[in-house]
Amino acid sequence: MTQTPAKGTITITHTRAEGTILTGSRKGDGVFEIVRNHNFWFSRDVEGLYIRRSQDKEADRWRINAAAEALRAAGHEVTVEIDEATRRSFEEAEAAREERAEDRAERFSDRAGRAVVSADARRATADRISKRFEFGQPILVGHHSEGRARRDAAKIDTNMRKSFEERDRAAYWSDRTRAAENYAQHRKDPYRTLRRLKRLGADLRVQERHHAEAVEKGYDSVDRHARLILDLTEEIAHWEKHVERAKAEGVKVWGPDDFAPGDFVRYGSSWYQVARVNPQTLSIAWNLRLAPKKVMSLEDATFDGGRVGTHPADYTQVRARCPEEAMRAFLADGKVPGTKSAGEASEAAPPGPIREAQAAAKKSAPKKRTDPKIPKRVKVECRWDATEATLTWLNGNNQPHKAHQPMTITAPDGVKFTESVWSKPLLAEVDAALTAAGFAYSGGGWSGGPGRGLVRGIAPAPAAEPEPPTAVKQEPAVEEAPAVPAPAPDLAERAPADEVQGPPAQTCPMCHSARWDAAARVCAHCHHNPNARPAVAPSTPAGQDWLEGRALVFIVSKNTRRTRKRALWAMTRREAQAVCGDSRTSGRSYMLTFSDRPGVEGVDWEWVPDNGSLDPVLADLGITPERDWTAAQGAGAAAAA
C-alpha cells in the first residue's frame, strides 16, 4: 500500500533574478494541488514549483502569502524569503529571453518535423493497405475474406484521419517555430522600439511622481518606487542605444522636422496630405467615405461648411514623404509615386524652406479682424415640454454679447417645445428671429444638446439684390372659352429664371451644399444651374395616360463621387416603374431610379455603358429600352401629334 509522504518544511523564496520558487515539496505530498490555484506551476528548467512570469519583477506578495496560508492550513511548515536587491541587468534579462526564444524555435522545429514524419508514415500505411482494393474490389458479404476486408477498411480510415491530424499538428508547430525565430526581429524593430520608448517614458514619469509623493508623505513604498525607477531607466537606456544603432545603419526615423503642412505622407498603403504637423503625430486628411483611396488630399476631406476631416498618424507608422508640388505633378501624369520616387522628390524639395516660406506668407497676409460689435454665435436653451425658450447672442469667446440682450421665444398658441432645443417649431422661430435681426447661419451645424443648449455660428446676412423691373403687358380682352385642361408648359416656354429670382441663397437649393455661388447661381458640388434650359420630356397630351410619357432610368451607387447622374435607358414612365420596382434591379450598393425631367445632358447627367447584366429582367418584363434621349423626345412629340 502506498504511503503518503510525510509533511516537511516548505520554503518560498523570491529574488528578482530567479523569480518566485517553492522548494521542499515531493511528488504526491499534495503541495502542488494546493498552490496551483495561486499561479504556481512546474518546469523542467526549475527545481521546484514557481510562479509564472515572476522573474525580473517585484514579489507578488499577495499570491505568496495566500499560498503560504493555504499550506499552513494543510499542516505544512512554510518559510517565506523575499530578496528584492538580488537582480540582473536588463541586458542580461534580454539576452536570456532571446536565448530561450532560440531554444523554443529548435524544440518546436523538432516537434514539427516529427509530426510530418508521422503524417507521412500514416499516409503510407493507408496507401499500402488500400493497394488490395485499387481495382474497386467490394466487400464480399458472407465470404471468408469479409472480416479481413472490413478490418482493412477501418485501418485505412484510421490511418488517413491520423495523417490529417498529424499534418495539422505539424502546421501548428511550424507556426510556433516561425514566431520564435522572429522574436528577436520583432523585438528589435526600430519603429516598435520607438513606440515602446514612449510607453516606458510615461511609466517612468508616473513612478517618479509616486516616489516623490512617498518621500514627501513618508510612505513605506519609497524603496519599491526607487527600484522600479531603476528598472525603467535601465530599460530606456538599452532601447535608446538600439535606436541609435538603427539610425547609424540607415533606418529613417521620422519626426516633426521632416514635414511641412501640405506635404503628402505614406501611411499604410496610401498617401495622405498633411493638415498640421504636431510634436507627436501628423494630422492627415481623412474622409471615411473615400477610403481606401490611393491619394487623399485636403480637398477630398473638406466637407460642407469648410470643415476638414483629419486623422492622427504616428511618426513611427509613416514610411515616406512627397512634397505637394511633386505629388500634383505625379497625379497630373496619371501616376501614384512609390517610396523611391517620392524619396527623390523629397530630397529635391526639403521641408525646411517650405516651412519658412509658409511662415513668411502667414506673416505678410493681412490679419482678419471682425467687428466686436457683431455677435458671432447664438445659443438656444429650452426645457422639455416648455412654451418658452431663450436665445442668447454670443461673442467670439462664447460669452454673452453685451450689445445684444437675450431674447425670449414664445411658442405659438397650443404648441409646446416637446423635444427641447431640437423641437422643429422652436428652430423655426429661431430662424425667423435671426432673419428679422439681419443675420444668417455661417457654415457648420448646431452643436450641443438639451442639457447645455444648442450653439451655431452666425454672420450678417448679405444684402438681397433688387429685382429688375418688369413691364406688365396689357392683354386684350377675349371671350371665355370652355374650360379645357391644358398641358403643363415646358420649361423652355416658362419665364426665365432671372425674372423670378429672389434673394441669393446661402446653400444650394438642390443639394444644400455650402459650395453654392449665390451671385452666379451655380453649385460647384452638384452643378445645379437654375438658369439653364434643361431638355425635358414632352408633356403628356390631353386624353393620353401620363404613364405613357418618356423618362430616363438612372443607376445610383452607394458612396459614389460622381457629380452627374448616370443614365442607362430611355423608356416610358410605365416601363420605368416596372424596371425600378423589380427586386432584381437593386443590390446592397446600387439601385435604379427614373426621372422625366433629368436636366441638361453633359451637365446634369451623362450616358454610361450598359454591361447587359439586367438584360434578363428587361426580357422578362418585355421592355426594349432606348439609348437616345433626343429620339425619345421625338417619339413623345410624334405621339402627341
N, C-alpha and C positions, 0 to 999 in steps of 0.2 A: 504494500500500500504506500502510495506516495505521500511523504510528509511535507507539510507546509514549512518553508524556510523560516528560521527564527527572525524576528523583527530586530534589525540593528539600527545603527546611527546613520541618519541621512544628512548629507551636507549639501547645501545650495550655495554656490559661490558665483559671484559676478565680478568680472573685470571688463573694461571696455575693449581690451584686446581679444579676449576669448568669448565674451558673452556670458549668458546665464547657464550654468551647468549643474546638474544634480548627480551626485555620486553616492555610493554606498548601497545601491539597490541591486538586487539579484533577480534573475528571471523566475517568475512565479510567486514573488513576495507580495504582489498586489499594488506596488507603488505606481506603476505606470497607469493602471486603471484609475487611480485616484487623481494623478496630476495631469492626465491628458486633457481634462476639461479646462486646465489653466494654461493651455498652449505649449505644453511640454511634448517633445517628440524624440525619436531616436534616429541615429545616423551611423553609417559605417565609419565616418571620419571623426566621430566624437565618442570619447569614453564616458558613457553615462547618457542621461537624458538631458535635453537642452531646450531652451525657449527659442522658437524660430524667430529669425530676424532681430536678435538681441545684440549681435556683435557691433562694435563701434557706436554704441548708443548708451544713453543713461539707463540705469537699472529700472526695470518696471516693478517698482516696489509693491504695487497693488497686487500683481499676479504672484510675485514671490511670497508675500505674506499670506495671501489666500491659500496657496499651495502648502505652505508650512503649517497653517492652522488645520487644513484637511488631513495632513499626515499625522499631526499630533493627536487629532481626534481618533485616528485609526490605531493609535498605540505606538507610533514611531517616535523616536527621539530625533529632533531636527535641529541642525545648526545652520544659521544664515550668515554668510560672509560677503560683504559688498566692498569693493575697492574701486572707486571711480578715478583714481590717479593713474592706474596702470592702463596705458593706452598705446596705440600705434599711430603713426603719422598717416595723413590722408593718402600720400603717395604709396605707402606700403599697403594700405587697405585697397586702393585702386588696382595695384599690381596683383594683389591676391584675387580680386574679383575677375580680372582678365584671365588669370591662370585657371580659375575654376571654370570660366566660360570655355577655355580651350579643352579642359578635361571633359566638360559636358559634350562638346562637339565630337570629341573622339568616341565617347561612350555611346552617344546617340547614333553616330555613324555605324558603329558595330551592330547596334540593335537593328538599324535599318537594313544592313547587309544580311544579317541572319534571317530577317523576315522575308527578304527577297529570295534567299536560298530555299527557305521552307515553302514559299509560294510556288517556286518552280518545281520543287520535288513533288508537292501535292498535285500540281497540274500534270506532271509527267506520269504519276501513278494512275491518275484518272484516264489519261490517254492510252496507257498501256493496257488497262483493263478493257477499255472500250474497243480495242482492236478486234475483240471477238464479235462485236456487233457492227463492224464498219459497213457491212453489206445489208444492214437492216434486218438481221435475224430477230424475229419476235420471240417472246417467251412462250414456250410450248407447255400449256397447262396440262398437267397430268403426266407429262414426260419425266423421266428420271433427272433431266437437266434443269427442271423448273426451279428447284431450290437454289442451285448454284447461280442461275441467271438472275434471280431476284437479289441474291446477296451481292452479286457484281454490280447490279444497278444501284443498290444502296451505297456501295463503296464509291462508285463514280460520283453519285450525288454528294456524298460526304466530302470527298477529296476536292471536288470543284468548289464547294462552299468554303472549305478551309483555305483553298487557294485565294479566293476573293478576300477573305478576312485577312490573310497574311499580306496581301497587296495593300489593303487599306492601312494596316499597321506599319508597313514599310513607308508608305507616303507620310504617315503621321511623324515617324521618327526622322524622316528626311527633312520635314519642315522644322522640327526641333533642332536638327543639326544645322540647318541654314541660319536659323535665328541665333544659335550660339556662336557660329562662325562670324556673324555680322555684329556681334555685341560691341566689340571694340570700335568698329567703324561707325556705328550709330552713336555710341557714347562719345566719340571724339569729333563728331561732325561740328564744324565751327559755328554754323548758324544755330544748331540746337544748343551749343555751348553758350552762345550769347544770350539766348532766352533763359538758360539755366542761371546764368550770372545775374540777370535781372531778379529772378526769384530769390536767389541766395542773398543778394544785396538787400532786398526787402526784409527777409528773415533776420539778417544781421541788425538792421535798424530797429526791428522790434525787440530783439534781445538786449540791445544797448539801452533802449528805453526802460525795459523791465529791470535791468541791472542797476541803472541809476535810481529808479524808484525804490528798489530793495535796499540799496545803500542808504538812501535818504530816510526811509522809514524803519530800518533795522530788521528787515525780514530775514528768515533763515535760508532763503533761496539765492543768496548772493553768490555762493560758490557754484551752484548749478548754472546760473546765467553766465558766470565767467567762463565755465568750461564750454558751454555752447558757443560763446563768442569766439573762443579759441578755435573750436572746430570749424566754424563758418569762415573765420579769417583765413585759416589754412587752406580750406577747400577753394575759396575765391582766388587766393594767390595761385593755386595749382592750375585752375582753369584759365586764368588771365595769361599765364605763361603759354598755355596751349594755344590760345587765340593769337598771341603774338607770333608764335612759330608758324601758324597757318598764314598770317599776313606775310611773313617773310617768304613763304613758299608760293606766294602769288594769289592767295584767296582774297577776293574783293569783299570787304566789309563795308556795307553801305551805311551812310549817316546823313544828317541834315545838310551838311556842306556839299553833298553830291547832287542836289536837286534845286530847281527853281520852279516857282509856280508857272504852270503851263506846260512843263515837260510831260512826257509820257513814260510810264514805268511798266516793266514786265512783271505782272503779279499773277501768279498761277500760269495759265495758258493764254492770257490775253494782255492787251495793252490798255492802260487806263491813264487819262490825263490827270495831272496833279492840280488840285484846287488850292491846297495850303501845305506848307512844309512845317511840321511840328517837331519838337525835340525828340519824341519817341516814335512817332508814326507819321505817315503821309495821309492826307485826306484826298482820296482819289474819287473821280467821277463815278457815280453808281446809279444805275437805273435797272431795277429788277426785271422790268418788262422786256428789256432788250438783252438780258443776259441769257446764255453766254455770247458775247459779241467779240470779235477779234480785236477791234479797236473801238474804245468807248471814249468819246470826247465830252467836254463840259456841256456842249450844245445838246448832246444826247441825254444828259442828265438834268437839263433845265426844264422845269415844269411850269405850268401856268402860274402867273404871278411873279416869275423870276426866281423862284426858289431852286437851288442847285442841290441835287441829291449827292451825298458823299458817303464814303465807307473808309474806316481806318485800315491802313496797310502797314504792318510792322516792317521795319527795315530789314529784319532777318529773313523775310519772305519775299523781298524784292530781288530780281535777278538781272535786270538790265535797265538802262536809261536811254531815251531817244529824245533829242530836242524837238520842240514844237514845229519849227520850220522844216526840219528834216522829215518828221512824220507826215506833214502836209505834202511834202514832195513825193514821199513814197506812195501815199494814198492817191495822189494825182496820177501816178503811173499805174495804178491798179495793183499795188504790191503791199504786202504786210511785212515789215522788216523782221529779220531774225536777230538773235543776240549779237552775232558777229557784225553785221552791217550797222546795227544800232550802236554798238560799241565804237565803231569807226566814226559815226556821226557825232557821238558824244565827245570823243576826243577832239574833233574839229570845232565843236561849239561847247566849251566848258561852262558849267553853271555859274561860275563867279561873275564874269562880265554880264551875263543875262540878269542876275540879281541886282547888280549895280545899275544897269540901265532901267530896270523896273523901279528901283528906289528913286532914281533921278526923275523919272517920268511922274512918279507919285508926288514928289515934292513940287514939281513945276505945275502940276494940274491945279486948277482953281478949286478951292475948297467949297463944297456945297453947304451953304448956310440956309437954314429955314427960318421963317418968321416965327419968333417965340410967341407971338400973339395968336397964332393959329393952332388949334388943337391937332394932335397927331393921331389920336385913337379915341374910341368910345368904348364904354363899358356898360353892359346891361346886367342888372341884378333884379331877380324876381323870385318869389317863393312859390311853392306848389299851390295850384288852385287859387291863385291870388287874382285880384282885379286891378292891382296897381303894380307898376314896375318903375325902376329908377334908371335913368340914362345919364351917365357921368361922362364929361369930357375930360380927356387925359392929355398931358403934355408929353414931351419926348422922354421923360423919366418915369412914365406911367403913374404920375401923381395927378390929382385933380387940378384942372386948369383954373387959374384964379379969375380969368376974364370971362369964363363961361360957367354959369351956375348949373347944377344938376337939374334935370327935368323929370317930372313925374308923368308917366304914361298911364293913362286910364283905359281900361278895356271897354269896348262898346257895350251897350245895354244887353244884358242876357248872355254875355260872353265871359269866360274865365280863362286865365292863362294856366290851363291844366297841366301842361308839360314844362312848367317853369320857364327858363330862358329859351328853351327850344320850341316854345309854342309858336305856331305859324302866325296867329293874329298879332302876337307881340312883335315878331320880327317885321311884319308888315307895317305896324305902327312906327317902329324904329326907322324903317326905310322912308316913310313919309316925313318923319321929323327931320331926318338928315337932308332930304330934298328941300324941305322948307327953309332950313338953315343954310342952304347953298353948299352942301358937302356931298361927296360920293365916296364909295369904298375904293381903297387903293391897293389892289392885289391881295393875294392870300385869302384866307377864310377866317371864320370865327374860331377862337381858341378858348378853352376853359370849360366850365360846366355849371350845373345848377348850384353847386356849393360855393364856388368862388366867383361866379359870374362869367359872362362872355366878353371877350375883347377882340376888337378888329380895327385895323388901320383905316384912316380916312384921309381925304385931301379935298381941297376946294374943287367943286365941280367946274369943268370947263364951260365957258360961255357958249350957249347954243347959237349956231349960225342962223341968221334971219332967213326966212323962206322967201324965195324970189317971187315978186308979184306976178300974178297970172290974170290975164284978161278973161272976163266972163262973156262968152258969146251968147247972144240972144237968138234962140232958135225960133223960127216961125211956127205959129200955132197950126196944128194939124188935127184932123178928126181922129177920135179914138178908134182904134181897130179892136177887133175881138182879142181877148187875152189869149195868146198862144205862147206856151213855154218856149223861150228862145234858148238856143245852145249857149253854153258859157263861152265868152270870148277868149281867144288865145292870148297868151302873154304878149305876143307881138302886136296885138291890137289894143292893149291896155295903155294907160297913160304911163309915160316914162317914170322911172323910179325917182328921179330927182325932183319931179313935180310934187311928190307926196313925201319927200324926205323930211323926217323930224330931227330932233336934236341928235347929234352923234352919240352912239352907244359906246360904253367903256369896254364891252366884251362882244365877241362875235355873236350875232343873233342866231347863227346856225349851230356852232359847236361850243359857244360860250368861252372861247379861248381869249386870253389877255393879249394875244398877238394880233388883235383886230386893229386895223388902221382906220380910225374914225373919219379922217379927212378924205382919204381915197376910197373909203367904204369897201376895203378888200381885206380878207383874212389870210395871213401867211400860213396858217395851220391847215385849214381845210379848203383854201382857195375859194371861199364863198364870195360872190360878187353880185350884189343885188342889181347893179346897173346893166349886167349882161343880158343878152336876149337868148335865153335857153331854147333849144329846139325841143318842143314838147309834142306829145301825141295829139292828133286832131281830136276835137271834141266829138262826142257821140251824137250822130244825127237824131232828129226827133223821130220817135217811133222805134228806134233800134235799142236793143238791150245794151246797157252800159258795160256789161262783161265782155262784149264783142269788140271793145276798143283795144288799142295796142298798148303794150307795156314792155319794159326791159327787165330781164331777170339778171340779178347780180349775185355774186358769190362773196360772202363775208367771212373772214377768218379771224380767229382769236389772236389778239396782240399784234395785228398787222400794223406796219408802219407806212402803208400806202396812203397818200393824200387824195387819190382819186378812186372813185368806185370802179369795181371790176365787172364789166358786163359779159355775160355768156351768150344769151339768146334774146331775140325779139319774137314775141308771140302775143296772142290775145290775153286779156286780163283773166278770162275763164281758164285758159290753159296755164297761165302763170300761177293762179291759185292752186290748181291741181298739182303742179310740179312742186311748188314750195311747201304744200301741205303734206306731201308724201314723206313718210318717215325715213325712206332710203336716201333722201337728198340732204340730210343733216347728220353731223357727227359730233364728236367731243370738241373739235376745234374749228368747225366751219358750219355754215348753213346757207340756204338760198333765200333771197327775198326779191321783190319786184317793185317797180315804180313806173307810173305813166308820165311822170314829169322828171326825167333824170337830170336835166340840165344841159350844159354845153359839152359836146364831145371834145376830149383833149384837155378840158379844164376841170369839169366836174366828174367825168367818167371816161373810161377807155376800154376798148375790147381786149380780152385776154384769151389765150388759146384754150380750146375745148379738147381735153385729153380723151374724151369718149367714155369716161368711166360711168357716166349716167345714161348712156345710150339704152341699156335695158329698161330703165324707168320710162324714158320717152317712148320706147316701143310699146310697153305695156299700157301706157296712157293714150297711145295713138296720136302723138303730137309730133309734128315736123317743124322744128324751130327755124328761125331765120337768123342770119348773122349780119344784117344790114338795117340800121335804124332808119336810114333815108328811104329804103324800099318799103319798110314797114309803114312809114308815114304816107308814102304814095298809095299803098294798098288801102290804108284807112281813108284817105281822101277819095279814092275811087269808089269805095263802098258808100261813102257819104253822098257822092254824086248820084 
